[in-house]
Amino acid sequence: MASTPHIAVLGGGSTGSGVARDLAMRGFDVTLVEQGNLTHGTTGRMHGLLHSGGRYAVSDRSSARECIAENRVLRDIAAHCVEETGGLFVKRPEDSEAYFQEKLDGCEACGIPAEVLSGREARAMEPHLAEDIDRAIWVPDGAVDPFRLVVANAASAVEHGARVETHSEVTDLLVEDGQVVGVEVEHASGPGLRVHGTEGGREEIRADHVVNATGAWAGQIGDMAGVDIEVRPSKGVMTIMNVRQVDTVINRCRPKGDADIVVPHETTAILGTTDEEVDDPEDYPEEQWEVDMMIDTLSELIPMLEEARTIRSFWGVRPLYEPPDVGSTDPTDITRDFFLLDHDDRDDLPGMTSIVGGKFTTYRLMAEQIVDHVCDRFGVDAACRTADVPLPGSEDFTVLRDYMDEFGLQSPIGRRSVERLGSRADEVLDTNGPNPVVCNCEGVTRAEVQDAIEGSGSDLNAVRIRTRATMGNCQGGFCAHRLAGELEDSYDEPTVREAWDELLQERWKGQRHALWGQQLSQAMLNYALHATTQNRDRDPADAEGTLDFAAFDGGPSEAGDRPSDESAGDAGLATDGGRDGD
């Protein structure tokens, strides 16, 4: 074994990137492997809630205490990723008064600041709440950008010497003499560069220890080594609205249930969620009724949602874990706590540890505990510093006011740029060249885009998660081609076209369940811009014909009408109809 232990971390979500950062800061040699972009899995498909712990104050007080502690840590070390929105648990007349009191008592018992508001006081804070909301509890919930946070953790890991490999799928675990000694990885190939990636080919990465932080995929990694990891993936839908109907996180104050939260996030509001167990974290149905339920149920709290514009929906899979002797039949009964599985002690398989379960808000704590475990294994005496050292971009967040003055950023676009970049604003925005706006909806300028390209190469979806470009109302209709144009100076035409195609396809897939009313008009406008005006559906230069606009063929006869199964035929409709009555 080398004098400095080499640790392979599998999974580039919040937990994996947090583990890689902590390991690298404690002096380990680290390689992080992720099958897609950073945040490819559960982390990139969450509603963006920074938990105060209030949601668990009745059912899981241990998790609630962890959440409020980590909530405070993340506000300090990741200030440029967090918006301090606050949260309200609101009670309708039919909701239980006894449960309301339990929630209040639970917050007090867990050290979560809480304040009771009358319905009138709650509506003064959030005017669009329903008139019959009679009481509410304020808690310090927040909104967090998971993409920005994970990229910051990965950047910090690299700064401390880690190697990060994205678009690199683990195809096997290397097991020799009954011990895990590394992983076999297949690196993606194709034109362009990936984040810190090795371009194409198979590689054996030898390691002194493997950390399995793949979340809902942890069981599949376990299968490669012949050990059983009882992950029970549970899917949930999130629906994104075109504006922020609220500026405070709104929770329904009742026991567990679907469609009970609205999270203001950047320029949008995200409605969530459902909780339905699935067999495969990559292959599960995405159904229109789930989206309809989000809107119909949450309209009981915020009536204007019923008529509001939905721009896209997406599904995520929770990596729930339950020890085999528990046997819950309802995924909502499974604890949201996390578990560290030492496969040497548990399965007589040295060389690998898995971490499963948990929540985004507690990712740093999860990483700290697993790195403590690795340190014990190798006799390394190094303290965790991740709760005290700010992430890149948050080193001194008070400088934002100075940057605003220095660069004369009085416009909303300038303010959003500085808020996203945090303490990196100086190095990114201090440019001698022109800095036009590339994405109007999210206020993303060329300087930000070029900075993201430096970190992510030609992968425009990686640029998207770093900047939020194409994530606004038009869903890339007016800016996807501009982003592609920003690659022209560094990449050849086939590379640019492939990157553009990938971005358009990713933006389209989330809109399939929102095609009614104004959003259907927006989708058709996007089609006109990209598929016809720019000739992307029948592009003579695109010999492979990679773009697929078949979902626009044979659609409803009138905008918003629900098509029958017969009328849909084989046209490839992905809309599953629209909203009844729209």
SEDRENTI-49453 format. One record per residue (C-alpha): x, y, z; residue number from 1; chain; residue in one letter. Coordinates in steps of 0.25 Angstrom, whole numbers, plus 5000, padded with zeros to 4 digits. Example, Ala and Ser with C-alpha at 12.3 -4.5 7.8 and 13.67 -1.06 7.14 Angstrom:
REM residues 2
((5049,4982,5031),1,"A","a") ((5055,4996,5029),2,"A","s") 
***
This chain:
REM residues 582
((5000,5000,5000),1,"A","m") ((5005,5014,4997),2,"A","a") ((5009,5023,5008),3,"A","s") ((4997,5032,5005),4,"A","t") ((4985,5023,5004),5,"A","p") ((4977,5024,4991),6,"A","h") ((4962,5025,4992),7,"A","i") ((4952,5023,4981),8,"A","a") ((4939,5030,4983),9,"A","v") ((4927,5025,4975),10,"A","l") ((4916,5035,4972),11,"A","g") ((4917,5050,4968),12,"A","g") ((4905,5055,4976),13,"A","g") ((4905,5063,4989),14,"A","s") ((4910,5051,4998),15,"A","t") ((4920,5047,4988),16,"A","g") ((4926,5061,4985),17,"A","s") ((4925,5063,5000),18,"A","g") ((4933,5051,5003),19,"A","v") ((4943,5054,4993),20,"A","a") ((4945,5068,4998),21,"A","r") ((4947,5063,5013),22,"A","d") ((4956,5052,5009),23,"A","l") ((4965,5061,5000),24,"A","a") ((4965,5072,5012),25,"A","m") ((4970,5061,5021),26,"A","r") ((4982,5057,5012),27,"A","g") ((4977,5045,5005),28,"A","f") ((4979,5042,4990),29,"A","d") ((4965,5043,4984),30,"A","v") ((4958,5039,4971),31,"A","t") ((4944,5042,4969),32,"A","l") ((4936,5034,4959),33,"A","v") ((4922,5039,4954),34,"A","e") ((4914,5032,4942),35,"A","q") ((4909,5045,4937),36,"A","g") ((4910,5060,4940),37,"A","n") ((4912,5064,4955),38,"A","l") ((4898,5063,4961),39,"A","t") ((4894,5052,4951),40,"A","h") ((4885,5045,4961),41,"A","g") ((4877,5048,4973),42,"A","t") ((4884,5061,4976),43,"A","t") ((4881,5068,4962),44,"A","g") ((4866,5064,4964),45,"A","r") ((4862,5070,4977),46,"A","m") ((4853,5081,4981),47,"A","h") ((4864,5090,4986),48,"A","g") ((4859,5090,5001),49,"A","l") ((4870,5093,5012),50,"A","l") ((4863,5086,5023),51,"A","h") ((4861,5093,5037),52,"A","s") ((4857,5080,5042),53,"A","g") ((4843,5084,5044),54,"A","g") ((4838,5073,5034),55,"A","r") ((4843,5062,5043),56,"A","y") ((4840,5069,5057),57,"A","a") ((4829,5059,5059),58,"A","v") ((4833,5046,5052),59,"A","s") ((4848,5046,5053),60,"A","d") ((4854,5055,5064),61,"A","r") ((4868,5050,5062),62,"A","s") ((4868,5054,5047),63,"A","s") ((4862,5067,5051),64,"A","a") ((4873,5071,5060),65,"A","r") ((4883,5067,5050),66,"A","e") ((4876,5076,5040),67,"A","c") ((4876,5089,5048),68,"A","i") ((4891,5087,5052),69,"A","a") ((4895,5085,5037),70,"A","e") ((4885,5096,5032),71,"A","n") ((4894,5106,5041),72,"A","r") ((4907,5100,5035),73,"A","v") ((4903,5101,5021),74,"A","l") ((4898,5116,5023),75,"A","r") ((4913,5118,5027),76,"A","d") ((4921,5110,5017),77,"A","i") ((4912,5111,5005),78,"A","a") ((4906,5125,5006),79,"A","a") ((4906,5127,4991),80,"A","h") ((4897,5114,4989),81,"A","c") ((4887,5117,5000),82,"A","v") ((4875,5127,5000),83,"A","e") ((4870,5129,5014),84,"A","e") ((4855,5129,5010),85,"A","t") ((4849,5124,5024),86,"A","g") ((4838,5114,5024),87,"A","g") ((4823,5113,5028),88,"A","l") ((4816,5100,5032),89,"A","f") ((4802,5105,5029),90,"A","v") ((4789,5099,5035),91,"A","k") ((4775,5098,5027),92,"A","r") ((4762,5097,5035),93,"A","p") ((4761,5082,5032),94,"A","e") ((4776,5079,5037),95,"A","d") ((4778,5074,5051),96,"A","s") ((4780,5084,5063),97,"A","e") ((4786,5073,5071),98,"A","a") ((4797,5070,5060),99,"A","y") ((4799,5085,5059),100,"A","f") ((4803,5085,5074),101,"A","q") ((4811,5073,5072),102,"A","e") ((4819,5080,5061),103,"A","k") ((4821,5092,5070),104,"A","l") ((4825,5083,5082),105,"A","d") ((4835,5075,5073),106,"A","g") ((4842,5088,5068),107,"A","c") ((4844,5092,5082),108,"A","e") ((4849,5079,5086),109,"A","a") ((4859,5078,5075),110,"A","c") ((4864,5093,5076),111,"A","g") ((4858,5098,5064),112,"A","i") ((4853,5112,5065),113,"A","p") ((4838,5113,5063),114,"A","a") ((4828,5124,5063),115,"A","e") ((4813,5123,5063),116,"A","v") ((4806,5132,5053),117,"A","l") ((4791,5135,5051),118,"A","s") ((4785,5133,5037),119,"A","g") ((4785,5148,5035),120,"A","r") ((4800,5149,5039),121,"A","e") ((4803,5137,5030),122,"A","a") ((4796,5144,5018),123,"A","r") ((4803,5157,5021),124,"A","a") ((4816,5150,5019),125,"A","m") ((4811,5142,5007),126,"A","e") ((4799,5149,5001),127,"A","p") ((4795,5138,4991),128,"A","h") ((4792,5128,5002),129,"A","l") ((4778,5123,5003),130,"A","a") ((4768,5131,5011),131,"A","e") ((4764,5120,5020),132,"A","d") ((4778,5117,5025),133,"A","i") ((4776,5119,5040),134,"A","d") ((4790,5117,5046),135,"A","r") ((4804,5115,5042),136,"A","a") ((4818,5112,5049),137,"A","i") ((4830,5119,5044),138,"A","w") ((4843,5111,5043),139,"A","v") ((4857,5115,5037),140,"A","p") ((4855,5106,5025),141,"A","d") ((4863,5111,5013),142,"A","g") ((4865,5109,4998),143,"A","a") ((4879,5103,4993),144,"A","v") ((4884,5101,4979),145,"A","d") ((4889,5087,4978),146,"A","p") ((4897,5088,4965),147,"A","f") ((4905,5100,4970),148,"A","r") ((4907,5093,4984),149,"A","l") ((4912,5080,4978),150,"A","v") ((4921,5087,4968),151,"A","v") ((4927,5095,4979),152,"A","a") ((4930,5083,4987),153,"A","n") ((4937,5076,4975),154,"A","a") ((4945,5089,4972),155,"A","a") ((4950,5089,4986),156,"A","s") ((4953,5074,4985),157,"A","a") ((4961,5077,4973),158,"A","v") ((4968,5089,4979),159,"A","e") ((4973,5079,4990),160,"A","h") ((4978,5069,4980),161,"A","g") ((4966,5060,4976),162,"A","a") ((4964,5054,4963),163,"A","r") ((4949,5056,4958),164,"A","v") ((4945,5047,4946),165,"A","e") ((4931,5050,4941),166,"A","t") ((4923,5042,4930),167,"A","h") ((4931,5030,4935),168,"A","s") ((4922,5018,4938),169,"A","e") ((4927,5007,4948),170,"A","v") ((4926,4994,4941),171,"A","t") ((4931,4985,4951),172,"A","d") ((4938,4984,4965),173,"A","l") ((4952,4978,4966),174,"A","l") ((4952,4967,4976),175,"A","v") ((4965,4960,4979),176,"A","e") ((4967,4949,4990),177,"A","d") ((4953,4953,4996),178,"A","g") ((4956,4968,4997),179,"A","q") ((4952,4980,4988),180,"A","v") ((4964,4986,4982),181,"A","v") ((4958,4996,4972),182,"A","g") ((4948,4998,4961),183,"A","v") ((4947,4996,4946),184,"A","e") ((4942,5009,4939),185,"A","v") ((4937,5011,4925),186,"A","e") ((4940,5026,4921),187,"A","h") ((4931,5032,4911),188,"A","a") ((4936,5036,4898),189,"A","s") ((4932,5046,4887),190,"A","g") ((4936,5060,4883),191,"A","p") ((4939,5070,4893),192,"A","g") ((4944,5070,4907),193,"A","l") ((4938,5066,4920),194,"A","r") ((4940,5071,4934),195,"A","v") ((4954,5066,4938),196,"A","h") ((4951,5054,4930),197,"A","g") ((4959,5043,4923),198,"A","t") ((4954,5043,4909),199,"A","e") ((4949,5029,4905),200,"A","g") ((4953,5015,4908),201,"A","g") ((4953,5005,4920),202,"A","r") ((4962,5007,4932),203,"A","e") ((4965,5000,4945),204,"A","e") ((4966,5009,4956),205,"A","i") ((4973,5002,4968),206,"A","r") ((4970,5007,4981),207,"A","a") ((4973,5004,4996),208,"A","d") ((4958,5006,4999),209,"A","h") ((4945,5009,4992),210,"A","v") ((4934,5017,4997),211,"A","v") ((4921,5014,4991),212,"A","n") ((4913,5027,4991),213,"A","a") ((4904,5024,4979),214,"A","t") ((4891,5026,4986),215,"A","g") ((4880,5019,4979),216,"A","a") ((4890,5011,4971),217,"A","w") ((4897,5006,4983),218,"A","a") ((4890,4993,4982),219,"A","g") ((4895,4991,4968),220,"A","q") ((4910,4994,4973),221,"A","i") ((4908,4984,4984),222,"A","g") ((4903,4973,4974),223,"A","d") ((4917,4974,4966),224,"A","m") ((4924,4970,4979),225,"A","a") ((4913,4959,4983),226,"A","g") ((4908,4967,4995),227,"A","v") ((4893,4971,4998),228,"A","d") ((4891,4986,5000),229,"A","i") ((4876,4987,5003),230,"A","e") ((4873,5001,4996),231,"A","v") ((4858,5003,4993),232,"A","r") ((4858,5014,4983),233,"A","p") ((4845,5023,4984),234,"A","s") ((4842,5032,4973),235,"A","k") ((4836,5046,4974),236,"A","g") ((4831,5057,4964),237,"A","v") ((4834,5071,4965),238,"A","m") ((4827,5082,4956),239,"A","t") ((4833,5095,4953),240,"A","i") ((4825,5108,4951),241,"A","m") ((4829,5119,4943),242,"A","n") ((4830,5130,4954),243,"A","v") ((4831,5130,4969),244,"A","r") ((4817,5130,4974),245,"A","q") ((4823,5130,4988),246,"A","v") ((4836,5135,4994),247,"A","d") ((4835,5126,5006),248,"A","t") ((4836,5111,5007),249,"A","v") ((4821,5106,5009),250,"A","i") ((4819,5093,5016),251,"A","n") ((4805,5087,5019),252,"A","r") ((4804,5084,5034),253,"A","c") ((4799,5070,5034),254,"A","r") ((4805,5056,5035),255,"A","p") ((4812,5050,5023),256,"A","k") ((4805,5051,5010),257,"A","g") ((4808,5055,4995),258,"A","d") ((4808,5069,4989),259,"A","a") ((4811,5076,5002),260,"A","d") ((4822,5086,4999),261,"A","i") ((4825,5098,4990),262,"A","v") ((4840,5103,4990),263,"A","v") ((4843,5116,4984),264,"A","p") ((4856,5114,4976),265,"A","h") ((4863,5125,4968),266,"A","e") ((4853,5130,4958),267,"A","t") ((4843,5119,4960),268,"A","t") ((4835,5111,4970),269,"A","a") ((4836,5096,4971),270,"A","i") ((4824,5088,4975),271,"A","l") ((4826,5074,4982),272,"A","g") ((4825,5063,4983),273,"A","t") ((4821,5048,4983),274,"A","t") ((4827,5036,4990),275,"A","d") ((4825,5023,4982),276,"A","e") ((4835,5011,4982),277,"A","e") ((4841,5006,4969),278,"A","v") ((4850,4995,4965),279,"A","d") ((4860,5002,4956),280,"A","d") ((4866,5016,4959),281,"A","p") ((4867,5018,4944),282,"A","e") ((4854,5012,4939),283,"A","d") ((4841,5016,4944),284,"A","y") ((4828,5022,4939),285,"A","p") ((4826,5037,4939),286,"A","e") ((4811,5039,4939),287,"A","e") ((4803,5051,4936),288,"A","q") ((4794,5049,4948),289,"A","w") ((4805,5051,4958),290,"A","e") ((4807,5065,4952),291,"A","v") ((4792,5068,4952),292,"A","d") ((4792,5064,4967),293,"A","m") ((4803,5074,4970),294,"A","m") ((4796,5085,4964),295,"A","i") ((4782,5081,4969),296,"A","d") ((4786,5078,4984),297,"A","t") ((4795,5090,4986),298,"A","l") ((4785,5099,4980),299,"A","s") ((4778,5097,4993),300,"A","e") ((4789,5105,5000),301,"A","l") ((4792,5115,4988),302,"A","i") ((4780,5116,4979),303,"A","p") ((4787,5124,4968),304,"A","m") ((4795,5111,4965),305,"A","l") ((4782,5105,4958),306,"A","e") ((4783,5115,4947),307,"A","e") ((4798,5117,4947),308,"A","a") ((4808,5113,4936),309,"A","r") ((4816,5100,4938),310,"A","t") ((4829,5100,4930),311,"A","i") ((4834,5086,4933),312,"A","r") ((4833,5074,4942),313,"A","s") ((4844,5064,4947),314,"A","f") ((4845,5052,4955),315,"A","w") ((4856,5048,4965),316,"A","g") ((4858,5035,4973),317,"A","v") ((4861,5035,4988),318,"A","r") ((4872,5025,4992),319,"A","p") ((4864,5020,5004),320,"A","l") ((4870,5009,5013),321,"A","y") ((4864,5000,5023),322,"A","e") ((4871,4989,5030),323,"A","p") ((4865,4976,5026),324,"A","p") ((4858,4972,5039),325,"A","d") ((4849,4984,5039),326,"A","v") ((4840,4981,5027),327,"A","g") ((4832,4994,5024),328,"A","s") ((4822,4993,5013),329,"A","t") ((4820,5008,5011),330,"A","d") ((4832,5016,5007),331,"A","p") ((4828,5028,5015),332,"A","t") ((4830,5020,5027),333,"A","d") ((4845,5017,5024),334,"A","i") ((4854,5026,5032),335,"A","t") ((4861,5037,5025),336,"A","r") ((4873,5035,5034),337,"A","d") ((4886,5030,5028),338,"A","f") ((4894,5017,5030),339,"A","f") ((4909,5014,5029),340,"A","l") ((4911,5000,5024),341,"A","l") ((4925,4994,5027),342,"A","d") ((4926,4982,5018),343,"A","h") ((4938,4976,5025),344,"A","d") ((4930,4975,5038),345,"A","d") ((4916,4973,5031),346,"A","r") ((4920,4964,5020),347,"A","d") ((4934,4959,5022),348,"A","d") ((4938,4967,5010),349,"A","l") ((4949,4977,5013),350,"A","p") ((4952,4989,5005),351,"A","g") ((4939,4995,5003),352,"A","m") ((4929,5004,5011),353,"A","t") ((4915,5008,5006),354,"A","s") ((4907,5020,5011),355,"A","i") ((4892,5020,5009),356,"A","v") ((4880,5027,5012),357,"A","g") ((4880,5041,5018),358,"A","g") ((4876,5055,5012),359,"A","k") ((4883,5066,5004),360,"A","f") ((4883,5075,5016),361,"A","t") ((4892,5066,5024),362,"A","t") ((4901,5062,5013),363,"A","y") ((4913,5068,5020),364,"A","r") ((4911,5061,5033),365,"A","l") ((4909,5048,5025),366,"A","m") ((4923,5051,5018),367,"A","a") ((4929,5054,5031),368,"A","e") ((4925,5041,5038),369,"A","q") ((4929,5032,5026),370,"A","i") ((4943,5039,5025),371,"A","v") ((4945,5038,5040),372,"A","d") ((4942,5023,5038),373,"A","h") ((4953,5023,5027),374,"A","v") ((4963,5030,5036),375,"A","c") ((4961,5020,5047),376,"A","d") ((4963,5008,5036),377,"A","r") ((4976,5014,5032),378,"A","f") ((4981,5020,5045),379,"A","g") ((4980,5034,5040),380,"A","v") ((4979,5045,5051),381,"A","d") ((4973,5057,5043),382,"A","a") ((4962,5065,5048),383,"A","a") ((4950,5069,5039),384,"A","c") ((4950,5084,5035),385,"A","r") ((4938,5084,5025),386,"A","t") ((4929,5091,5035),387,"A","a") ((4939,5102,5036),388,"A","d") ((4945,5104,5023),389,"A","v") ((4936,5112,5013),390,"A","p") ((4934,5105,4999),391,"A","l") ((4939,5112,4987),392,"A","p") ((4931,5124,4984),393,"A","g") ((4927,5126,4999),394,"A","s") ((4940,5130,5005),395,"A","e") ((4936,5144,5009),396,"A","d") ((4922,5146,5004),397,"A","f") ((4921,5160,5010),398,"A","t") ((4930,5165,4998),399,"A","v") ((4917,5164,4989),400,"A","l") ((4913,5178,4993),401,"A","r") ((4927,5183,4989),402,"A","d") ((4926,5175,4976),403,"A","y") ((4913,5182,4973),404,"A","m") ((4919,5196,4974),405,"A","d") ((4932,5192,4967),406,"A","e") ((4926,5187,4955),407,"A","f") ((4914,5196,4955),408,"A","g") ((4904,5185,4955),409,"A","l") ((4891,5192,4959),410,"A","q") ((4883,5184,4949),411,"A","s") ((4876,5171,4953),412,"A","p") ((4885,5163,4943),413,"A","i") ((4897,5168,4950),414,"A","g") ((4892,5165,4963),415,"A","r") ((4888,5151,4960),416,"A","r") ((4902,5149,4954),417,"A","s") ((4909,5153,4966),418,"A","v") ((4899,5145,4975),419,"A","e") ((4903,5132,4967),420,"A","r") ((4918,5134,4967),421,"A","l") ((4919,5139,4981),422,"A","g") ((4933,5142,4985),423,"A","s") ((4938,5138,4971),424,"A","r") ((4931,5150,4964),425,"A","a") ((4944,5158,4963),426,"A","d") ((4952,5147,4955),427,"A","e") ((4940,5144,4946),428,"A","v") ((4934,5157,4943),429,"A","l") ((4946,5166,4942),430,"A","d") ((4947,5165,4927),431,"A","t") ((4952,5174,4916),432,"A","n") ((4943,5168,4906),433,"A","g") ((4928,5170,4903),434,"A","p") ((4919,5163,4913),435,"A","n") ((4906,5162,4907),436,"A","p") ((4894,5154,4913),437,"A","v") ((4894,5140,4907),438,"A","v") ((4882,5135,4915),439,"A","c") ((4871,5146,4917),440,"A","n") ((4862,5138,4926),441,"A","c") ((4873,5135,4937),442,"A","e") ((4881,5147,4934),443,"A","g") ((4894,5139,4930),444,"A","v") ((4905,5147,4923),445,"A","t") ((4916,5142,4914),446,"A","r") ((4926,5144,4925),447,"A","a") ((4919,5133,4934),448,"A","e") ((4917,5124,4922),449,"A","v") ((4932,5125,4918),450,"A","q") ((4936,5122,4932),451,"A","d") ((4927,5110,4932),452,"A","a") ((4932,5105,4919),453,"A","i") ((4946,5106,4925),454,"A","e") ((4942,5096,4936),455,"A","g") ((4933,5087,4928),456,"A","s") ((4938,5087,4913),457,"A","g") ((4928,5085,4902),458,"A","s") ((4917,5079,4911),459,"A","d") ((4906,5089,4910),460,"A","l") ((4898,5082,4921),461,"A","n") ((4909,5083,4930),462,"A","a") ((4910,5098,4927),463,"A","v") ((4895,5099,4930),464,"A","r") ((4896,5093,4944),465,"A","i") ((4907,5103,4947),466,"A","r") ((4900,5115,4942),467,"A","t") ((4885,5112,4941),468,"A","r") ((4885,5116,4926),469,"A","a") ((4873,5110,4919),470,"A","t") ((4866,5107,4932),471,"A","m") ((4856,5119,4931),472,"A","g") ((4843,5121,4925),473,"A","n") ((4847,5119,4911),474,"A","c") ((4854,5106,4914),475,"A","q") ((4866,5109,4904),476,"A","g") ((4857,5114,4893),477,"A","g") ((4864,5127,4892),478,"A","f") ((4878,5124,4897),479,"A","c") ((4881,5109,4894),480,"A","a") ((4887,5113,4881),481,"A","h") ((4895,5125,4888),482,"A","r") ((4901,5115,4897),483,"A","l") ((4905,5107,4886),484,"A","a") ((4911,5119,4879),485,"A","g") ((4920,5121,4891),486,"A","e") ((4927,5108,4888),487,"A","l") ((4931,5112,4874),488,"A","e") ((4945,5118,4877),489,"A","d") ((4950,5106,4884),490,"A","s") ((4943,5094,4877),491,"A","y") ((4940,5089,4863),492,"A","d") ((4926,5089,4857),493,"A","e") ((4923,5074,4859),494,"A","p") ((4926,5076,4874),495,"A","t") ((4918,5089,4875),496,"A","v") ((4906,5082,4868),497,"A","r") ((4906,5070,4877),498,"A","e") ((4907,5078,4890),499,"A","a") ((4895,5087,4884),500,"A","w") ((4887,5074,4881),501,"A","d") ((4889,5068,4895),502,"A","e") ((4885,5081,4902),503,"A","l") ((4872,5082,4893),504,"A","l") ((4868,5068,4896),505,"A","q") ((4870,5070,4911),506,"A","e") ((4862,5082,4911),507,"A","r") ((4851,5076,4904),508,"A","w") ((4849,5063,4912),509,"A","k") ((4845,5071,4925),510,"A","g") ((4834,5079,4917),511,"A","q") ((4826,5067,4912),512,"A","r") ((4817,5067,4924),513,"A","h") ((4814,5082,4924),514,"A","a") ((4808,5084,4910),515,"A","l") ((4796,5091,4912),516,"A","w") ((4792,5106,4911),517,"A","g") ((4803,5116,4910),518,"A","q") ((4814,5105,4912),519,"A","q") ((4809,5098,4900),520,"A","l") ((4810,5111,4892),521,"A","s") ((4824,5113,4897),522,"A","q") ((4828,5098,4893),523,"A","a") ((4823,5101,4879),524,"A","m") ((4831,5114,4878),525,"A","l") ((4843,5107,4883),526,"A","n") ((4841,5096,4872),527,"A","y") ((4839,5107,4861),528,"A","a") ((4852,5114,4866),529,"A","l") ((4861,5102,4866),530,"A","h") ((4854,5091,4857),531,"A","a") ((4850,5100,4846),532,"A","t") ((4856,5114,4846),533,"A","t") ((4870,5107,4850),534,"A","q") ((4867,5095,4842),535,"A","n") ((4870,5086,4854),536,"A","r") ((4860,5075,4850),537,"A","d") ((4864,5073,4836),538,"A","r") ((4878,5078,4837),539,"A","d") ((4886,5074,4824),540,"A","p") ((4899,5075,4833),541,"A","a") ((4894,5066,4843),542,"A","d") ((4895,5053,4836),543,"A","a") ((4892,5044,4848),544,"A","e") ((4879,5051,4850),545,"A","g") ((4881,5051,4865),546,"A","t") ((4870,5061,4869),547,"A","l") ((4856,5055,4871),548,"A","d") ((4844,5065,4870),549,"A","f") ((4834,5053,4868),550,"A","a") ((4827,5057,4880),551,"A","a") ((4822,5069,4873),552,"A","f") ((4815,5061,4862),553,"A","d") ((4801,5057,4862),554,"A","g") ((4798,5066,4875),555,"A","g") ((4785,5071,4880),556,"A","p") ((4775,5078,4870),557,"A","s") ((4774,5090,4880),558,"A","e") ((4784,5095,4890),559,"A","a") ((4782,5088,4903),560,"A","g") ((4772,5078,4898),561,"A","d") ((4774,5064,4904),562,"A","r") ((4777,5054,4893),563,"A","p") ((4770,5041,4893),564,"A","s") ((4779,5028,4892),565,"A","d") ((4774,5026,4878),566,"A","e") ((4777,5040,4873),567,"A","s") ((4791,5039,4879),568,"A","a") ((4794,5026,4871),569,"A","g") ((4809,5023,4868),570,"A","d") ((4812,5038,4868),571,"A","a") ((4821,5037,4880),572,"A","g") ((4813,5047,4888),573,"A","l") ((4820,5050,4901),574,"A","a") ((4810,5059,4907),575,"A","t") ((4800,5049,4913),576,"A","d") ((4789,5059,4910),577,"A","g") ((4788,5072,4917),578,"A","g") ((4780,5078,4928),579,"A","r") ((4765,5075,4928),580,"A","d") ((4757,5087,4925),581,"A","g") ((4769,5096,4920),582,"A","d") 
***
